[in-house]
Amino acid sequence: MKAAEWQRLRELRLAALADPVARVAFNETLEEATGRPDELWQRRAACSEQGAAPLTFIGEAADGQWGGMVVVLVETDEEMPQTHLVGVYVRPEHRGTGLARELFRAAIAWSWQLTEPVAERVRLWVHEENGRAEAFYRALGFVETGRTEADPKDPAAREREMVLKRE
């Protein structure tokens, strides 16, 4: 992604938050994201162009449409250096095409290429009601750690941590 494509990034994120599964897939609401200043989107796009975290991987279809995304954060304040995948989204018309798998391959490969810090694992959180996403993550080799936390939007609901360890 180029820094100048920040408006496309914003549009894709807003589409993700407008999706019916957003309730269990994202901690940010459409209303919150809509109110974010242009500078935030410009910074996010600029980081990705520079290959710096937070890094957004974009899945582009043959027709040039942005079909999906995943964001990689680098975390050094946890029990071990790791990357954290967030903001996972694939437009409905691109689901089941392999786009999500390609986005994850790119994000995981980038994680393993880090030299400072050297990531020991890639992690993500999945909502207890998001069975489709959980099954996809399991198919990629992610396993549950046993850690859970309350959904920030609904304290009665739980999210589960899943990780992929470096081999």
Secondary structure, DSSP 4 states (H G I P E B T S, - for coil): --GGGHHHHHHHHHHHHHSTTHHHH-SS-HHHHHTS-HHHHHHHHHHHHHT-SSEEEEEE-TTS-EEEEEEEEEE-SSSS-EEEEEEEEE-GGGTTTTHHHHHHHHHHHHHHH--SS--SEEEEEEETT-HHHHHHHHHTT-EEEEEEEEETTEEEEEEEEEEEE--
